[in-house]
Amino acid sequence: MSGALEIRRARAEELGPCADLYVRVLRDTFSWQPAERHHREDFLRTAAEEEIYVALEDGRIVGLAGFFRPQHFLHSLYVDRRGHGIGKALLDHVSAVAGGTISLKVQAPNRRAQAFYAREGFRCVERGQDLGSDVAWLRLVRERRPS
């Protein structure tokens, strides 16, 4: 990272750029799905129900996390550049905000994300596949970490 990383709640005017990052990352990394399957409207629709956090570097959004508080569910975690600590910083921030156990679902073909979450102390508690979907998922949980 070239500048200091700032993590905070997204502002309303940042949701559009967050949606663009969401689509860009999905299209670049979810190679098992057709690129045209991912739309900014999907992000914007779920963002209305979630707390969206952004990671900014030199004022530019380089990552985002979507947290659905009622279920302590990390719905999304996407970064521009992997391997720079952005995802971990976002995850640590959301964990602190959540104040307890958090869960998430990761698509079964997403081995890189699974390895990341395993390093961060998540364990698989359920496997499944949504009705009408051709992609299996894993539900991961991390218990509250001591302060």
C-alpha positions as CSV (number, residue, x, y, z in Angstrom):
1,M,0.0,0.0,0.0
2,S,1.3,3.4,-0.9
3,G,-0.7,5.5,1.6
4,A,-2.3,4.9,5.0
5,L,-5.4,2.8,4.8
6,E,-8.6,4.3,6.2
7,I,-11.6,2.1,7.0
8,R,-15.0,3.6,7.8
9,R,-18.7,3.4,7.0
10,A,-19.4,4.2,3.4
11,R,-21.1,7.5,2.6
12,A,-24.2,7.5,0.3
13,E,-22.3,9.0,-2.6
14,E,-19.7,6.2,-2.4
15,L,-22.2,3.4,-3.0
16,G,-22.0,3.8,-6.8
17,P,-18.2,3.4,-6.8
18,C,-18.6,0.5,-4.4
19,A,-21.0,-1.2,-6.8
20,D,-18.4,-0.7,-9.6
21,L,-15.7,-2.3,-7.5
22,Y,-18.0,-5.2,-6.7
23,V,-18.7,-5.9,-10.3
24,R,-15.1,-5.5,-11.4
25,V,-13.8,-7.9,-8.7
26,L,-16.5,-10.5,-9.4
27,R,-15.9,-10.4,-13.1
28,D,-12.1,-10.7,-12.7
29,T,-12.1,-13.4,-10.0
30,F,-15.2,-15.5,-10.2
31,S,-14.0,-17.4,-13.3
32,W,-16.5,-20.2,-12.8
33,Q,-19.4,-17.8,-13.6
34,P,-20.1,-15.8,-16.7
35,A,-19.0,-12.2,-16.4
36,E,-22.4,-10.9,-17.5
37,R,-24.0,-12.5,-14.4
38,H,-22.7,-9.7,-12.1
39,H,-24.5,-6.4,-12.0
40,R,-24.1,-3.2,-9.9
41,E,-27.8,-3.3,-9.2
42,D,-27.3,-6.5,-7.2
43,F,-24.9,-4.7,-4.9
44,L,-27.0,-1.6,-4.6
45,R,-30.1,-3.6,-3.7
46,T,-28.4,-5.5,-0.9
47,A,-26.5,-2.4,0.3
48,A,-29.8,-0.8,1.2
49,E,-30.2,-3.5,3.9
50,E,-26.6,-3.6,5.1
51,E,-23.8,-1.6,6.7
52,I,-21.2,-1.0,4.0
53,Y,-17.7,-0.3,5.0
54,V,-15.0,1.0,2.7
55,A,-11.2,0.8,2.7
56,L,-9.7,4.0,1.3
57,E,-6.1,4.6,0.3
58,D,-5.2,8.1,-0.7
59,G,-8.9,8.9,-0.9
60,R,-9.6,6.1,-3.3
61,I,-11.9,3.1,-2.5
62,V,-9.7,0.0,-2.6
63,G,-12.1,-2.4,-0.8
64,L,-15.5,-2.8,0.7
65,A,-17.3,-5.0,3.1
66,G,-21.1,-5.5,3.5
67,F,-22.4,-6.5,6.9
68,F,-25.9,-7.6,7.6
69,R,-26.1,-6.9,11.4
70,P,-29.4,-8.7,12.2
71,Q,-27.7,-12.0,11.4
72,H,-24.1,-11.0,12.1
73,F,-23.5,-12.0,8.5
74,L,-20.6,-10.7,6.4
75,H,-22.3,-10.6,3.0
76,S,-19.5,-9.3,0.9
77,L,-15.7,-8.6,1.1
78,Y,-14.1,-7.4,-2.1
79,V,-10.7,-5.7,-2.7
80,D,-9.0,-4.1,-5.7
81,R,-5.6,-5.8,-4.9
82,R,-5.2,-9.0,-3.0
83,G,-2.2,-9.7,-0.8
84,H,-1.9,-6.1,0.5
85,G,-3.7,-6.5,3.8
86,I,-6.9,-4.7,2.7
87,G,-9.2,-7.6,3.1
88,K,-7.8,-8.4,6.5
89,A,-8.1,-4.8,7.6
90,L,-11.8,-4.7,6.5
91,L,-12.5,-8.1,8.2
92,D,-10.9,-6.9,11.4
93,H,-12.9,-3.7,11.3
94,V,-16.2,-5.5,10.7
95,S,-15.4,-8.0,13.4
96,A,-14.8,-5.2,15.9
97,V,-18.1,-3.5,14.9
98,A,-20.0,-6.8,15.1
99,G,-18.8,-7.4,18.6
100,G,-19.4,-11.1,18.4
101,T,-19.5,-14.2,16.2
102,I,-19.8,-13.5,12.5
103,S,-20.7,-15.8,9.7
104,L,-20.4,-15.7,5.9
105,K,-21.0,-17.9,2.8
106,V,-18.3,-18.5,0.3
107,Q,-18.8,-20.2,-3.0
108,A,-17.2,-23.7,-3.1
109,P,-15.0,-22.9,-6.2
110,N,-13.5,-19.9,-4.4
111,R,-10.5,-21.7,-2.9
112,R,-8.5,-18.5,-2.4
113,A,-11.2,-16.9,-0.3
114,Q,-11.6,-20.2,1.7
115,A,-7.9,-20.2,2.5
116,F,-8.0,-16.5,3.5
117,Y,-10.9,-17.1,5.9
118,A,-9.3,-20.3,7.3
119,R,-6.2,-18.2,8.1
120,E,-8.4,-15.7,9.9
121,G,-10.0,-18.4,12.1
122,F,-13.2,-19.3,10.3
123,R,-14.4,-22.8,10.3
124,C,-17.0,-24.5,8.0
125,V,-20.3,-25.3,9.7
126,E,-22.5,-26.1,6.7
127,R,-22.4,-26.9,3.0
128,G,-25.2,-26.3,0.6
129,Q,-26.5,-25.2,-2.7
130,D,-29.3,-22.7,-3.3
131,L,-32.3,-23.8,-5.2
132,G,-31.9,-23.0,-8.9
133,S,-28.1,-22.3,-8.5
134,D,-25.4,-24.3,-10.1
135,V,-22.8,-23.3,-7.5
136,A,-22.4,-24.9,-4.1
137,W,-21.4,-22.8,-1.0
138,L,-19.9,-23.2,2.4
139,R,-21.1,-21.3,5.5
140,L,-18.1,-20.3,7.6
141,V,-18.2,-19.0,11.2
142,R,-15.7,-17.3,13.4
143,E,-16.4,-17.0,17.1
144,R,-15.8,-13.7,18.8
145,R,-12.1,-13.1,19.3
146,P,-10.8,-11.9,22.7
147,S,-9.8,-8.3,22.7
